[in-house]
Amino acid sequence: MMTGSAHTAELLLLGYGQLNSALANSLLDEPLQQGAIASRLRICAVSRSRRDLVTPAGSPVDLEHVAMDLRSPDFSRLPERPLAIVYCLTPSEMSPKGYREAYVAPLRAILAHYEAALARSADDGPAPHVFFISSTGVYAQEDDVEVTEESPTAPSRFSGQIMLEAEQRLQASTLPGTAVRFSGIYGPTRLGMLRGIVAAALGQAADASSGGEQETPDRSPFTNRIHDADCVRVLKFLLQRLIDGKPLDALYLASDPSPTRRAEIVNRLGDHIRELPPQQREQLASHFGDSLSKGGLPEGSGRAGSKRCMPERLRQAGFRFLYPDYMSGYSHIIEGLCGGPERS
């Protein structure tokens, strides 16, 4: 990155799936306050498939896409010294092989590339700050225990183990880095849990009990969630701290501060849906269409353990959630699906 108000700061987005594309769009709509860092922000988005991206006229943000396979050792088309790197890849398959190919091997290569560049030209400005998008799956706590950034990690599943391995590689890097552990992400395009609840509430599931034995509040595990709009806001918040020269921790747990038992979510949202006017219930059912007949337990029902994730460091840093609990988030999603306005 070149310093000085007449120059451009660069943000490298590695992986251009739902989260990073939403981040880029949000930065185009509401740019960061860049202060003395630069007069413009240039976003370089990288994914394997080609994308035609357009920068709005008059925007202080430039957006371009680079189609490349991050498993390739040739990174010559990437920015030489970005301000920050947001690493958010998606596994090609839910297997140890798929996870390693997404989270470990490319991350090692990227870190090695920029570590070498930093060693060659240490006087060309600050080192890129790497934000690695991780998961609360690295925790294995049970018995409803509260979990924070200080809690130990001992994942029993391959997914959590591999994510933790990637975090540890970042921690060992000579580059500054931050792992952001998101909990269960939901939103207007992540409706797996809501679909099952709608199906049961409207009596359109093949099994009205939503897939078998019904949970009761006293035996239901805690579920931890974050609206995808807040995921973007978390990343923008951390990027703004970087630009402002404020300290960044090596780890943030990003989950709304209201962990809730799954049975409560299912019951309360089900009641909310049944209380909607008939026309809105019809609109909601129409949105899901034939998929309602699949029914099924809410997403996350097969995950082991029950813990309460608390975003202590984000709260201490002054971050405020747009959707601080599941009800505020899901009720606005339902409102949007029924034709009402949706906050973003």
Secondary structure, DSSP 8 states (H G I E B T S, - for coil): ---STTSEEEEEEE--SHHHHHHHHHHHHS----TTS-SEEEEEEEESS-------TT-SEEEEEEE--TTSS--TTS-SS-SEEEE----SSSSHHHHIIIIIHHHHHHHHHHHHHHHH-TTSS---EEEEEEEGGG----TTEEE-TTS-----SHHHHHHHHHHHHHHTSSS-EEEEEE-EEEBTTB-HHHHHHHHHHTT-SSSTTSSSS---GGG--EE-EEEHHHHHHHHHHHHHHHHTT----SEEEE--S--EEHHHHHHHHHHHHHTS-HHHHHHHHHHHGGGGGG----TTTT----EEE--HHHHHHT---SS-SHHHHHHHHHHHHTTS----
